[in-house]
C-alpha cells in the first residue's frame, strides 16, 4: 500500500489551498460526463481498497477505546465493509444528480443589443471542517467535485487515520480520470493552527462549511474572514395548539422526538397550549413513558404531568440530542411564537393545529429555515425533500437556507456578449 | 423644527438594533401597497422639508471646508434642492419595482402528501455602513423597506448632520404610515466603537453591507461575525485580443476608462495583445492624448507608446479611479487571463475580439461577477441591466454576485403544510 500512503505529501496548508485553487480552474471547465466518470471510478476503487481503509480505521478505533470514547462516538467512527460500500453507493447516487454548472438562470437582451446571461458556475474551493464521521470525507468530496469545486478537507483528529486512508484511495482513483487529484486536499496536521489558517485564506478558499457540534461552528463563525455556510444546530420546537388534532399531535411529537433524537431536525422542546394539554395530558404522559423520555418542564407542565424536572434557562437553549425534552405550557399561539423567537435556532419549527388562522400566524411570524403545519420537523433534510445528498442544512439566511444540495455549492456569473456596446 | 430633531433619541447601538429587529417583524408582514404608500409619503415629506435638510447639510459643508476637503469630496457631500428632489424621485421609482417578498420560488408535494413551498421572505435587519454620500441614507432605506427589512444606518462622520436631518424627516414621514419609524435606525455616534458593535451583533442584525472605499470594506470583512455582503472594489481589465476589431476596441477602451473614471465598473488596466498594439499604437496613443490619460505600462508598452511611466506592482493592484491607466502587453489570451486571475477583484472583465474561441476561453476561465465580450465594463450596474435601483455591486460569490437589486435583500423559507406526516 506504499503507493497509497505516498500520495499524502508534506505540504503546508497554504500550499495545499493553492494547489486546490489551481485544480479548481481545470475542474470548473469539465463536462458532467467527465465528472461523473471520475466519481464512479472513486466509488469502484473505494470498494476495491476497502480492506486498506478498514485496517487504517482500526487504528482510530483502538485509539478511541484507549480514550474511553462513548459507544455513540465509537459507532460514528467505526467503518465496516458495508459502510464503505455505502460510501461508494452514495457517490454513484451523486452521479445521478443534475449538474448545476452551466445552467442559464436567466437571459435577456438590452435595447442596445447587449446579450446578458446569468450562468451558474462553481464557487471554486470549498473548505470543509468537520468532526468524527469519516463519511463526510467521501460525501463532501463527491458533492464538491460534481459541482465543479475543489475541496480542502480538515477532519477531526479522532478519525485521522481513516480520513487519510480514504483520501489516499480517492487520490489513487483520480489518477486515471479528468479530475486532477490536487482538487482534493486533506489537511493531515492536527494542530489547531492548521484549521485557523483556513479561516482567513480568502485569496484561495471561497467558502468554509463547518459540520459538527455547536462549539465547532461557533469557532469557525467567530474567527473566519472567509465566508461561512453555517450549518446544523437545531433547537427545534413543536407547538401543539389549542385546536390540534390529538392523533396528529401525538404522532408528530413521537416522530420528531424519538425517530432519531441525535439529529439536528429532531425536536428539543414541546410547547403545549394549556387547554389542549389539560384535556390530553394522559395520552402525552403515556407517550413519554413509552419511550422513557425525560421531561424538563415549566411550572404549569409540572402541575399537569408527573415526574417533571424543573426547567431552567439552559433547558430552553440547548439541544438535548437524546430522549429528553423541554416542555413549556402557553395560553396562546403568540406566546409560543415569542418563545421560539427567543430560543429557536432558525432551523425547523412546527405547529400542530386545525385552525388556519393560527397556522398562518405561526408560519408567517416564525423566522426559521423551515416552518411546518401538521408535520414532523424531521422532513428538513435533503433526501426527504427530494434533493438527493446534501452538504448540510443551512441555518443562516444568506446564500442558502435549509437543506443544501448541489446548487448551494455554485454561484452565478453574468456573461455579456456584445458587438461594441458602450454606455 | 424641534419635532424633527427630537426623533433622534439617545440610545446605544444595541438598543437601536433591538428596536430595528422588533420593527422588522411587523414590517415583514406588510403588503406591497402598505410599503409603497409609506415610501411615497417619505418622498413627499423629503421634498417638503428639503429646506431643513439643506440647512443641516450646510454645517457638514462648512466643516468640510475647514478640513480642506477635495472638490470631489465636497461635491459628494453637497445637497441641493434638486438633489433632494432626486432622492424623492428615487423612492418613487422603488415603489415601481416588484416586491420580492412572498414570491413562491418553487413548490412541490412529496409522495406522502406533504406540501413544500420555497417562499421569499425579508432578511430581517440590514446594517448599512457607508461613507460620505448622504444619498445612500435615502436609497438604502428605500430598498430595505420595500423588501420588508429594517435598516440600521451608520454613515460617515463627514455627513453626520445631513444624514441625521434626512433620517429625522424619514421618521416624521413614517409616523402616518404602516411602517414603524423604528424600522429605520441611524447611529449618530461617530466613535469607531459604535460601528464595531454592529460587526458582531449577530442576534439582532442579519447582514452588513459596507459601501465605500476598499479600506472600509476590508475593516468590515475582517472584523464582522455578522455575514457581510461585500461590495464594490473594481480593478477591471479590458483585454484587446489579437483579433479585436479596431473601432470596437477603441470605443470600449474610451468608454470604460473615461465615461466615469471614479466608479467601480470603470477600467483600470488595459491589456493589449502585442500584435494588435503594434498595428494600432497610433490610434491608441491618440485616444490617450485626447483625454489626457496618464499611462503606467510595462516594458513592452514603453517600447510601443510614448510617455509611459514604468508600472510597478501597485499599478497592477490598485484602482486609479481617475484618468490614469495601467497598460500590460501580452502575447496570448492565456497570458491575459493569468494576469487578471492574479490582480483582478472579480468585478467586471472584458475581452475585445472577433475570435470566438478566444472569447469562449476568456469568458469561461475568468472568475468575475461579470465577463464581457465586445462591450464596456460600464454595464455592470443595476439600472443599466434593468434591475432598477441597486443596493450595491457584490464582488463576493456567496448569496449575490454582481448588481444587487431587491431579491438580494431577501432569503427563503421552506413552508410545509401537512396533515400529520411523520418520517
Boltz contact constraints between the chains, C-beta under 6 A:
constraints:
  - contact:
      token1: [A, 114]
      token2: [B, 375]
      max_distance: 6.0
  - contact:
      token1: [A, 123]
      token2: [B, 397]
      max_distance: 6.0
  - contact:
      token1: [A, 206]
      token2: [B, 397]
      max_distance: 6.0
  - contact:
      token1: [A, 221]
      token2: [B, 225]
      max_distance: 6.0
  - contact:
      token1: [A, 222]
      token2: [B, 225]
      max_distance: 6.0
  - contact:
      token1: [A, 225]
      token2: [B, 221]
      max_distance: 6.0
  - contact:
      token1: [A, 225]
      token2: [B, 222]
      max_distance: 6.0
  - contact:
      token1: [A, 227]
      token2: [B, 398]
      max_distance: 6.0
  - contact:
      token1: [A, 248]
      token2: [B, 420]
      max_distance: 6.0
  - contact:
      token1: [A, 251]
      token2: [B, 420]
      max_distance: 6.0
  - contact:
      token1: [A, 251]
      token2: [B, 422]
      max_distance: 6.0
  - contact:
      token1: [A, 255]
      token2: [B, 422]
      max_distance: 6.0
  - contact:
      token1: [A, 259]
      token2: [B, 423]
      max_distance: 6.0
  - contact:
      token1: [A, 363]
      token2: [B, 415]
      max_distance: 6.0
  - contact:
      token1: [A, 370]
      token2: [B, 414]
      max_distance: 6.0
  - contact:
      token1: [A, 371]
      token2: [B, 415]
      max_distance: 6.0
  - contact:
      token1: [A, 372]
      token2: [B, 416]
      max_distance: 6.0
  - contact:
      token1: [A, 373]
      token2: [B, 417]
      max_distance: 6.0
  - contact:
      token1: [A, 374]
      token2: [B, 418]
      max_distance: 6.0
  - contact:
      token1: [A, 374]
      token2: [B, 419]
      max_distance: 6.0
  - contact:
      token1: [A, 374]
      token2: [B, 420]
      max_distance: 6.0
  - contact:
      token1: [A, 375]
      token2: [B, 114]
      max_distance: 6.0
  - contact:
      token1: [A, 375]
      token2: [B, 416]
      max_distance: 6.0
  - contact:
      token1: [A, 375]
      token2: [B, 418]
      max_distance: 6.0
  - contact:
      token1: [A, 375]
      token2: [B, 421]
      max_distance: 6.0
  - contact:
      token1: [A, 376]
      token2: [B, 422]
      max_distance: 6.0
  - contact:
      token1: [A, 376]
      token2: [B, 423]
      max_distance: 6.0
  - contact:
      token1: [A, 378]
      token2: [B, 423]
      max_distance: 6.0
  - contact:
      token1: [A, 397]
      token2: [B, 123]
      max_distance: 6.0
  - contact:
      token1: [A, 397]
      token2: [B, 206]
      max_distance: 6.0
  - contact:
      token1: [A, 397]
      token2: [B, 411]
      max_distance: 6.0
  - contact:
      token1: [A, 398]
      token2: [B, 227]
      max_distance: 6.0
  - contact:
      token1: [A, 398]
      token2: [B, 399]
      max_distance: 6.0
  - contact:
      token1: [A, 399]
      token2: [B, 398]
      max_distance: 6.0
  - contact:
      token1: [A, 399]
      token2: [B, 399]
      max_distance: 6.0
  - contact:
      token1: [A, 401]
      token2: [B, 411]
      max_distance: 6.0
  - contact:
      token1: [A, 401]
      token2: [B, 412]
      max_distance: 6.0
  - contact:
      token1: [A, 402]
      token2: [B, 414]
      max_distance: 6.0
  - contact:
      token1: [A, 411]
      token2: [B, 397]
      max_distance: 6.0
  - contact:
      token1: [A, 411]
      token2: [B, 401]
      max_distance: 6.0
  - contact:
      token1: [A, 412]
      token2: [B, 401]
      max_distance: 6.0
  - contact:
      token1: [A, 414]
      token2: [B, 370]
      max_distance: 6.0
  - contact:
      token1: [A, 414]
      token2: [B, 402]
      max_distance: 6.0
  - contact:
      token1: [A, 415]
      token2: [B, 363]
      max_distance: 6.0
  - contact:
      token1: [A, 415]
      token2: [B, 371]
      max_distance: 6.0
  - contact:
      token1: [A, 416]
      token2: [B, 372]
      max_distance: 6.0
  - contact:
      token1: [A, 416]
      token2: [B, 375]
      max_distance: 6.0
  - contact:
      token1: [A, 417]
      token2: [B, 373]
      max_distance: 6.0
  - contact:
      token1: [A, 418]
      token2: [B, 374]
      max_distance: 6.0
  - contact:
      token1: [A, 418]
      token2: [B, 375]
      max_distance: 6.0
  - contact:
      token1: [A, 419]
      token2: [B, 374]
      max_distance: 6.0
  - contact:
      token1: [A, 420]
      token2: [B, 248]
      max_distance: 6.0
  - contact:
      token1: [A, 420]
      token2: [B, 251]
      max_distance: 6.0
  - contact:
      token1: [A, 420]
      token2: [B, 374]
      max_distance: 6.0
  - contact:
      token1: [A, 421]
      token2: [B, 375]
      max_distance: 6.0
  - contact:
      token1: [A, 422]
      token2: [B, 251]
      max_distance: 6.0
  - contact:
      token1: [A, 422]
      token2: [B, 255]
      max_distance: 6.0
  - contact:
      token1: [A, 422]
      token2: [B, 376]
      max_distance: 6.0
  - contact:
      token1: [A, 423]
      token2: [B, 259]
      max_distance: 6.0
  - contact:
      token1: [A, 423]
      token2: [B, 376]
      max_distance: 6.0
  - contact:
      token1: [A, 423]
      token2: [B, 378]
      max_distance: 6.0
